[in-house]
Amino acid sequence: MSSSPVMIKGTKSGIILVLDKTTDFEELKTEIAKKFKSSSKFLGNATLALTFDGKSLSDKEQMEVIDIIHSNSNLNIACVVETNAEKEELLKKSLNEHLMELTTNSGQFYKGNLRSGQVLESETSIIVLGDVNPGSKIVSKGNIIILGTLKGTAYAGASGNEGAFVMALDMLPMQIRIADIIARSSDEKPRKHEPKEPKIAYVEDGNIYIEPFSKDVVNDIRYFK
């Protein structure tokens, strides 16, 4: 362990915050603030996933750390990733397998953000590499995967396929429709620094459910009907 009780390590998808197990949490908070403030220029302005390593923190303590990071850098923490390597590997493998299945079944990719007034339509499943902003709409006869933020409208299974789904890294839709079933956004506003996490919307028993994207949910849904 470094002489510093706080270390920042970069990964392909985000950062790992290594915390000394023996250091008091209040002291760690001070050190975290110093570390991110001094590294702010180097870290830049980005949206990243955060993984905690070393000292075990409660959900409340993790939220405090995220608030400190937001206050002392230009980073936006999109989600907290578990350090359980086996769990991460299973989820990653499952997602990759289904993304591969999507692309080998005449699926499409769209790179870019959808602005207000724009409508993107696809005869097949589609992966959007960007954000779907308020006032924009994406319509697909298959599934919709948004590797960004969904703030507009997503209509999957437009041919009447209730087995279709909508997945987004940040799920804040105005409306989601799957086949003939519609779900509108909640009036409840997310907390300012609430960690974002990938979520998936799917139909079960005639209703649309939106849940965190997890291995269990993946196994429960029949993909690509």
N, C-alpha and C positions, 0 to 999 in steps of 0.2 A: 504493500500500500504506500502510495505517495505520502510525503510529509503533510500535504494538504488534505484536509478531510473531505474535500469536494473535488471530483474530477469530471470533466466533460469529454465523452468519446463520441465521434461521429460514425454513423452507419449510412448505408445506402438510402434508407427511408427516414432517418431521423437522428436522434441523439440518445446516448445512454448517460444517465447521471449516476455516477458512482459515489455513494455516501459512506463515510466511515461508520462502522457499526457501533463503535464505542463513544462517538461524539454526541453530546446532548443535542436534541432537535432544535432548540432555540439557537444554539451556537451554529448549527448547520444552516439555519435560515439566513443568518448574517453572512456566512461564508458563501452561500449560494448567490445572494444578492451581489456581493463583491465580484464573484467569479463571472457572472453573466454581464454585469455592468462593464467590467474591464475587457470582456471578450465580445461585446456587442457589435463593434465594427467588423470583427473577423467573422462572426456568425451571420451577419447580414439580416436581410428581411426575407423570411421564409416561413412556410407552414410545414411543421414537422411532427413526427410521432415521437413520443418520449417513453423511454424505458428506465425504470428505477433499478439500481443494483446496489448490493451491500446492505445497508440498513433497511429493515422492514418498516414501511410507513402505513398508517391507516388511510382510509379514503379522504378523511378530513385533512390530514397532514399533506397528502398528495395535492389536494386542491390549494392548500396554502403555498406549496412550492410552485405550482403552476402560476398562481397570482404573482409571486415574486419574479418569476421568469418574464411574465408579460410586462411587469413594471420596470424591469431593468434591462430589457433588450427589445429588439424589433421582431422577435419570433412570435409565431402563433402556434401553440401546441394543439394539434388537431385531435390527438387521441393518446391514451396511455396504453402501451403494449405490455402484455404479461412477459415476465422473464422465464416462464416455464417453457423450456426449449421444445419439449415434446408437443405441448399444446400448440405452440406457434407453428411448428413444422406440419402438424396435421391440418391446421387451418390453411396454411400457405399451400400445401399440396392439394387440398380440396378445391380452393379457389382457382389455382392454376389449371387443374384438370378441367374444371368447368369452363374457364375462359378459353382453353384450348379446344374444347368441344364446340364452343360457340363459334370460334373462327373457322373450324373445319366443317361447319354446317352452314356455309354461306353467310356467316355473320359479317357485319360491317364495323369499321372504325370511323369515328368522326373526331378530328383534332381541332379544338378551338372552343371558345365560349359562345353560348347562345345569348344574344341580347334581346331586350324587350321587343316584341313584335315578330321575332323570328320563329319559324316553325320548321322542325326537322322531322321528315317522315321516312320510314324504312319498311321495306317489305319483309325484312328479316330481323333477327336480334341485332342489337347495336351496342357498342361500347363508345361512350363519349369521353374523350380525353380533355376535360375542361369543365366549366360550370354551366349550369342551366339557370339563367338569371330570371328574376321576377318579370312576368309578362311574356316569357318565351315558352315554347311548348315542344315536346318531343313525342312522336307517335311511332309505335313499332308493332308489327304483327307478332313479334316474338318478345324476347326479354330486353330490358334496358339496364345497362350497367354504367353508372356515371362516376368516373374517377375524378371527382371534384364535388362541388356543392350543388344540390338540387333545391332551387328556390322558386322555380317556375312550375309548370304542369308536365307530368309524365303519364303517358297513356300506353300501357303495354298490353299485349294480347288483343290488339285492335281487331283481329279477325274473329274474336269471340273465345279466345283461348284463356280459360281461367287458370291454367297451369303456368302462365307466364308470371314474371316477377320484375320488380324494380329494385335495384340496389344502388346506393350512393355512399360516398365516403362521408358526406355531411348531408343529412336528410332534413331539409326545412321546406317542404313543398307547399305550394299554394293548393295543389290538388294532385291526387294520384288516382288513376283509373286503370283497372285491370278487367278486360272484357267489358261487361256492362255494370260492373260494381265500382262505385266512386267513394273515395275517402278525401275529405277536405282537411286543411291544416288546422291544428289546434290554435285556439286564441291565446293559449298560455305561451309567453315569451321565454326562450331559454335564458338561463343566467349568463351574465356577461362573460365570465371566464369558465363556463362549464365545458369540460373536455368533450371534444367531438369524437364520435366513433362511427364506423361504418354500420349502416342499417339496411335491412331488406324488407320490402313490402310484398306480401303474397296473400292469396285468397285461401281461406279455410272456412267451411260451413257457411258460405255465402257472404262472408265479411272480409275486409282487408285488414290484415294485421301488419304492424311495423315493429320489428324487433332488432336488437343488436345482431350484427352478422357474426354468427358463431358456428362452431362445428356441429352442435346439436341441431340448430336451425337448418343448416345445410343438409344434414342427413334426413330431416323431416320433410323437406320439399322435393318434389319430383321435378327435376330440371328439364328444360327444353322439350316440352310436350309438343 
